[in-house]
């Protein structure tokens, strides 16, 4: 291959890489925007461990359609039940501030958001 052709290929590759580098560095910032923020949330805790469903109020939900969300919660109230059913009654409640969790999707109804698939806190 001619030295001039090799030189031109090298310049073309450098221009392409230089043009793509800013796009690659901007990608993580775009992903971070997909987080949601909730003012208050409740999560039930049973004898077998925390529920994977979180009920929240005052949520700002991103407009993108994603399966997973990083949800920042200002105040999370955990209701600890005496047994494995609601009928057994609440033993105690604990309040956790500034909690960040990852949840799988949500359903929304009358100002309440139900996040599901949340890992135990």
C-alpha positions as CSV (number, residue, x, y, z in Angstrom):
1,X,0.0,0.0,0.0
2,X,1.2,3.5,-0.9
3,X,2.5,5.6,2.0
4,X,0.2,8.4,1.1
5,X,-2.8,6.1,1.3
6,X,-1.7,4.8,4.7
7,X,-1.3,8.4,5.9
8,X,-4.8,9.3,4.8
9,X,-6.3,6.3,6.5
10,X,-4.4,7.3,9.7
11,X,-5.8,10.8,9.5
12,X,-9.3,9.5,8.9
13,X,-9.1,7.1,11.9
14,X,-7.8,9.9,14.1
15,X,-10.7,12.2,13.1
16,X,-13.3,9.5,13.6
17,X,-11.9,8.6,17.1
18,X,-11.7,12.3,18.0
19,X,-15.3,12.9,17.0
20,X,-16.6,9.8,18.9
21,X,-14.7,10.5,22.2
22,X,-16.9,13.3,23.4
23,X,-20.0,11.2,22.7
24,X,-18.7,8.3,24.8
25,X,-17.8,10.6,27.7
26,X,-21.3,12.2,27.6
27,X,-23.1,8.8,27.8
28,X,-22.9,8.2,31.6
29,X,-24.3,11.7,32.3
30,X,-27.4,10.8,30.1
31,X,-27.9,7.6,32.0
32,X,-27.8,9.3,35.4
33,X,-30.7,11.5,34.4
34,X,-33.0,8.4,34.4
35,X,-33.2,8.4,38.2
36,X,-36.4,9.2,40.0
37,X,-36.9,11.1,43.3
38,X,-39.6,10.5,45.9
39,X,-40.4,12.6,48.9
40,X,-41.8,9.8,51.1
41,X,-42.1,6.1,50.8
42,X,-43.2,3.1,52.8
43,X,-41.9,-0.5,52.7
44,X,-43.3,-3.5,54.6
45,X,-40.9,-5.7,56.5
46,X,-42.1,-9.2,57.3
47,X,-40.6,-12.0,59.4
48,X,-39.1,-13.4,56.2
49,X,-37.6,-10.0,55.2
50,X,-38.5,-6.7,53.5
51,X,-41.1,-6.6,50.8
52,X,-39.8,-6.0,47.2
53,X,-42.6,-3.4,46.7
54,X,-42.2,0.3,47.8
55,X,-45.2,2.7,47.9
56,X,-44.1,6.3,47.4
57,X,-45.6,9.8,47.2
58,X,-44.4,13.0,45.7
59,X,-42.3,11.3,43.0
60,X,-40.6,12.9,40.0
61,X,-40.4,10.1,37.4
62,X,-38.2,10.4,34.3
63,X,-40.0,10.5,31.0
64,X,-37.9,7.8,29.5
65,X,-39.3,4.2,29.3
66,X,-36.7,2.1,31.2
67,X,-37.2,-1.1,33.2
68,X,-34.9,-0.1,36.1
69,X,-34.8,3.1,38.0
70,X,-32.5,4.5,40.6
71,X,-34.9,5.9,43.1
72,X,-33.8,8.5,45.7
73,X,-36.1,8.7,48.6
74,X,-36.0,11.5,51.2
75,X,-37.9,9.6,53.9
76,X,-38.4,5.8,53.9
77,X,-40.8,4.4,56.6
78,X,-40.3,0.6,57.2
79,X,-43.3,-1.1,58.8
80,X,-42.2,-4.2,60.7
81,X,-45.1,-6.7,61.0
82,X,-45.4,-9.2,63.9
83,X,-45.9,-12.1,61.4
84,X,-46.3,-12.8,57.7
85,X,-49.6,-11.1,57.2
86,X,-51.2,-7.7,57.6
87,X,-53.7,-9.1,60.1
88,X,-50.9,-9.9,62.5
89,X,-50.4,-6.1,63.0
90,X,-47.5,-3.7,63.0
91,X,-44.8,-4.4,65.6
92,X,-42.9,-1.2,65.0
93,X,-41.9,1.3,62.4
94,X,-38.5,2.7,61.6
95,X,-37.7,5.8,59.5
96,X,-34.7,6.0,57.2
97,X,-33.6,9.2,55.6
98,X,-31.9,9.8,52.2
99,X,-32.2,6.2,50.9
100,X,-31.2,5.3,47.3
101,X,-32.6,2.0,45.9
102,X,-32.9,0.4,42.5
103,X,-36.4,-0.7,41.5
104,X,-37.9,-2.5,38.5
105,X,-40.6,-0.2,37.0
106,X,-43.6,1.4,38.7
107,X,-47.4,1.8,38.6
108,X,-49.0,5.1,39.4
109,X,-52.5,5.8,40.8
110,X,-53.9,9.0,42.3
111,X,-50.6,10.6,43.3
112,X,-49.2,7.3,44.6
113,X,-46.4,5.4,42.9
114,X,-45.9,1.6,43.5
115,X,-42.3,0.6,42.7
116,X,-41.8,-3.1,42.4
117,X,-38.8,-5.4,42.2
118,X,-36.9,-3.3,44.7
119,X,-34.0,-5.1,46.4
120,X,-34.4,-5.4,50.2
121,X,-33.1,-2.3,52.1
